[in-house]
Amino acid sequence: MDIFQAIIMGIVEGLTEFLPVSSTGHMILAGHFLGIDQESDFVKTFEIAIQLGSILAVLFVLHQKLLRGFDIWIKLIVGFVPTGLIGFFAYKYIKAFFVPQTVAYMLIFGGIVFLWIEWRNKKRDSKVFGKSDFNQISYKEAFIVGLCQSLAMIPGTSRSGATIVAGLLIGFSRTLAAEFSFMLAIPTMFVATTYDICKNLEILDTQNITLLLVGSVVAFLTALASIKIFLGFVSRFSYVPFGIYRILAGIVFLFYFWKFYA
């Protein structure tokens, strides 16, 4: 991997990490286009480690809400617990799903789910009638959203997609579902990223550390813009465009990888 590839991958990470479109799927596709060996130990660590930049973007954008009280942090920990436990005990089995076809199928399935939810809610304005404040989220609801976050271990599902869908089904407004999803990423991604970096310290020479820093900074800057634009969009519109995009992206992935592996 060179600096140019690190920048492009950082852009893809920052753009897609918090959109319900599967950052993993887009990183896989970008890596193929860039000719990156995604089976190498460093590239695998790079793709996880640069998520630190995305996490910092969430802290920057939502810091005022995160500082409103200790209660929100307890809810985030409650939401993280099921993901952490399932990830610890089941990850080695879930790794069997890490194939391009799974990404495509889950993109399409997730897109259909988003369209169904918006169809279900079209007779009521979820921005108005849904829960719109963090104080309205119960610990039980935080746990349920965290449990659904575990589905994101299946590539193509999308961590933000799974948690946003869970929030919408519970009765969160579109904006609250997105914001809680972003906040829940903080403990989840921080633990996963820190663990992976510590596990692979021996491969982090000066050149690789430089690539990690470049990718993380680019991911941070890109995620800043992505989060702000996304929150502004869902405060005014529905998730239908993301549902349609997921279905179309899934079809493209199927054809691309069918041709690639044929």
Number of C-alpha atoms within 10 A of each C-alpha: 17 11 15 13 17 24 19 18 25 31 21 23 30 31 24 24 27 26 22 28 29 28 23 24 24 21 21 18 17 17 19 14 9 14 11 15 13 17 8 10 11 20 18 13 20 27 21 22 24 26 27 22 25 33 26 21 25 23 16 13 15 16 13 10 13 17 11 11 11 9 14 20 16 13 22 23 20 21 28 25 17 19 21 20 13 14 17 10 10 13 13 9 9 14 12 10 14 13 14 19 18 20 26 28 20 23 30 24 17 27 27 17 17 25 18 14 16 18 11 11 14 11 8 11 13 19 18 11 11 19 21 18 14 18 11 10 19 11 17 12 19 23 20 18 30 30 23 20 29 22 20 20 20 20 25 32 30 28 30 27 31 24 29 30 25 22 28 23 15 16 18 27 24 27 26 24 28 27 22 24 27 24 20 26 26 20 18 21 18 17 13 16 20 13 13 16 17 9 11 12 11 8 13 16 9 9 11 17 13 15 21 27 18 19 30 30 22 24 31 27 18 21 30 22 14 20 25 14 11 15 17 12 14 17 14 10 12 20 18 18 12 19 26 17 16 27 21 16 21 26 15 13 23 18 13 15 16 12 9 9 7 6
